[in-house]
Amino acid sequence: MANDMVAITASKLPAHLAGKVKTNNVFASAVSVGGFPVISIKGKVFHIQRGDERTLVTKDDSGDPSASLEAVIVAVNPNKSKVYYDSGYEEGSVAKPTCYSNDGIQPAADAENPQANKCAACPNNMWGSRITDNGGKGKACGDSMRLAIASPDQLNDPMLLRVPAASLKTLGQYGQQLAKRGVEPHHVVTKIGFDYNVAHPALTFKAVRFVDEAELGEIESVLLEEDETITQITGIANPNTPEIEHKAAEPAPAPKPKPKPKPAPEPVVEAKPEPVAEAAPEPKPEPAKVDDYDSIDEALDNLDFDD
């Protein structure tokens, strides 16, 4: 294939194409193998998956697997995500799921084979729809939370970490600790490790320090400049910014002029026969005022409810 391109070089461009050369490959996405890196926790070992390339996270130059990693949780999807594979899910797999949801309410619009209209009614989302290897009950459609994390040394390279169902309680408790102190997840460097008291890969979270001023500035830039990547990782648009902040204030509509009132028609006066004089009724005695009595009780006793 390379020999076919020998005759097409920048030095041999026709005059009408000179100065119009572009060096970027507009077909790059045709051979792209991944949009963003993914953290795998299979076997209680951290790997970074970039397309077809899989890199072990090591603790030093020895090449031994690292028991933990330090990262900034740049953004998070606050909703539980759901993923279903009809042939079962294998940790670290890059295969497209049969069905998935980023909000835990309904399948995503591009889900390959939606299993139900709503996640709550899906049989694969019911407890007992999956039997684990040790005979326990679970769900065929797995719950997780999608985090966009980045190394403090490379904050402009966000990666996806799916926190599995077995670690969601621990993650919730960590978030509660941060919230009590008025701290956002991206304000601290978090040490993410494994709980070795259980057989399955369960994650632990611990804040080790605050981010410094330079790191915070870079994180805020990443949230703006890498918005599309962050959206793909978390599965939602602008995960850390309320949508209302992105809308320009709209001017209040001008009040509509009130219609002028129509002049009332003049009343038609009809001649009425003179009334026959009747004897004037005898005037009733004027009810006594409270002041005319010696006490309030006496006044109440003399009230006439028939008036």
Helices and strands as residue ranges (DSSP letters): G 3-5, G 10-12, G 15-17, G 28-30, E 38-40, G 42-44, E 47-50, E 53-56, E 68-76, E 81-84, E 99-101, G 119-121, G 123-125, E 130-131, E 137-138, E 142-151, E 154-164, G 165-167, H 168-180, G 185-187, E 188-194, E 203-210, H 213-225, H 227-234, G 243-246, G 290-292, H 296-301
